[in-house]
Amino acid sequence: MRSRWLPAAALLLTAACNPFLTPPPAVSHLPASYRPSPPAHRGGTLVLGDWEFPQTLDIYSAATEADFRAADLLYARLWGVDPSLQPYPDLVREVPTVENGDVKVAAGGSMTVDVKLLPGLTWSDGQPLTADDIVYTWQAHRSAFGRIEGMERRSDTEVVWSFGSVYAPYLQIGPQFWVLPAHHPQPAEVASGPFELAGREPGHSLTYVANPRYPDGRHGYFAHRAYLDRLVYRIYPSKTALLAGLRAGEADLGFNLSTNDLHDLQGMSRSAPLVFTGLRTEFLNPNHAANTATGQSPPWLDDGAVLEALDRALDRPALTHTELSGQGKPSRALFPSAMGTWVDPSAPGPSRDLAGARKLLDDDGWKPGADGVRQKNGRRLQFQLLAACATQAADQELAILKQQWQEVGAAVDTACQPRSAFFGTTNPDGAFDMTVYSNQWLPDPSAWADFADAGANWNRCRDPELDRRLAAGAATLDRARRQAAYLALQREWLAYHCTITLYEWPEVRQVAETLHNFAPAGGPAVDGWNAADWWLG
């Protein structure tokens, strides 16, 4: 259900006081494309501020954003994804495609991908980075690359991946293929990324220095040594302490922040907030089977008009204005807008249609009872909505949704659960009527397959048409055919209501005025994909 590289979470944010009385705060947003400025100064130390200490530097064991951020500085990928979600070569000479001859489909349907390393790459200890390291990484973490059935080493700089059938989203493997050193199995001993680890103080900080061997053999995006000399990843004991450190200028780049912090962040004289949406969406998960905890079926089972009415009754702009200080992007579309041409241009807008929702239920036989709750054939329009108890605002979002649905004649019982139970048993076991949480998606439509795999999913979606469209999109490398398959998928998904999108999540960073070229990417890059380009001045 969750993407491998970033855990899903219902991270519900606290609303500002009287949000409708004030306009959303003015904040900076990412440029449409990445255009790094040349450094006016080289050297210096950049301090990263967070209030969650990374638990591991083994990037394949990372479970939190802090884990990924800390390890991502050390390891380079085969190829990456820039802020416009376009692949770029990192350790490879070229991103493999059908057009350049690196991707081939055999007459029997099997597929190969030819991965060609740049010659002359080295690890931070001076040892060559070769095809042996790619093979070692794959053998050590096969579960992360389950679709790769075989790997043939052809030379020090070339390996060929083999797939039993066409695997259309193969481009998503490169940004998640952090090459590990075969000669140093322990994490963080040597680096291939722009920085190497120089020291750590558990619970307090990690110190990095520029990797002097990073430019070896490189060309293209990052053919230079990191412009900064050092990075210090400083961990504060609480968010309050982090905000104080940012205000005092102790940290140059702040993480683990939310729109609830914008009021404090905007008042800082040495830095400013950067707010952006990417591939993370918040959505509702209706159970399309009986609730295993109660044995009862939710009221929409075999009655599709109910979910359509609940969808139309949602006031998404009001929800994001209240909960996210107006910085989230209300949406009913399946794919995040960052996915560009994959997104259905005819997807319904986020505006509320309360009258239409009421009419749907009227026409479907759901009549208001004496208490205002609709009934049909002796059954009340009543169900439970669950969320993870992530923050104080979990109850607030549930209350907003409950109130909006009350206006259409639905009675909603709301509750939150500890994260361990919510993600560990409640969702996997189908012990719910409806849940709400978010997910960070990979930038390819195939990422939605887990939610519609012939019913093998938390929501118990069972729509053969969804399965057919997903299979069609994954079975061809032809972009036009994939586009057609996933366009039909989106329309069927929204009609079936496998999930119901609420909004695209706003991500918040605090950036010092002196920091240049910080531009978070939308793919599995967290924040440091271009750390070699960062400079202070």
Sequence and secondary structure as in RCSB ss.txt:
>XXXX:A:sequence
MRSRWLPAAALLLTAACNPFLTPPPAVSHLPASYRPSPPAHRGGTLVLGDWEFPQTLDIYSAATEADFRAADLLY
ARLWGVDPSLQPYPDLVREVPTVENGDVKVAAGGSMTVDVKLLPGLTWSDGQPLTADDIVYTWQAHRSAFGRIEG
MERRSDTEVVWSFGSVYAPYLQIGPQFWVLPAHHPQPAEVASGPFELAGREPGHSLTYVANPRYPDGRHGYFAHR
AYLDRLVYRIYPSKTALLAGLRAGEADLGFNLSTNDLHDLQGMSRSAPLVFTGLRTEFLNPNHAANTATGQSPPW
LDDGAVLEALDRALDRPALTHTELSGQGKPSRALFPSAMGTWVDPSAPGPSRDLAGARKLLDDDGWKPGADGVRQ
KNGRRLQFQLLAACATQAADQELAILKQQWQEVGAAVDTACQPRSAFFGTTNPDGAFDMTVYSNQWLPDPSAWAD
FADAGANWNRCRDPELDRRLAAGAATLDRARRQAAYLALQREWLAYHCTITLYEWPEVRQVAETLHNFAPAGGPA
VDGWNAADWWLG
>XXXX:A:secstr
   TTS          SSGGGS     B   SS      SS   EEEEEESS  S S TTT  SHHHHHHHHTT 
 BSEEE TTS EEESSBSS   TTTTSEEE TTS EEEEEEB TT B TTS B  HHHHHHHHHHTGGGGTT  E
EEEEETTEEEEEESS  GGGGGTGGG B   TT  STTSS SSSEEEEEEETTTEEEEEE TTTTTT  STT S 
 S SEEEEEE SSHHHHHHHHHTTS SEEEEE GGGHHHHHT SSEEEEEEEEEEEEEEEE SS  TTTS   TT
TT HHHHHHHHHT  HHHHHHHHSTT SEE   SS GGGGGGS TT   S   HHHHHHHHHHTT EE TTS EE
ETTEESEEEEEEE  STTHHHHHHHHHHHHHTTT EEEEEEE HHHIIIIIHHHT  SEEEEEEE  SSGGGGGG
GSSTT STT    HHHHHHHHHHHS   HHHHHHHHHHHHHHHHHHTSSEEEEEEEEEEEEETTEE     SSTT
TT TTGGG EE 
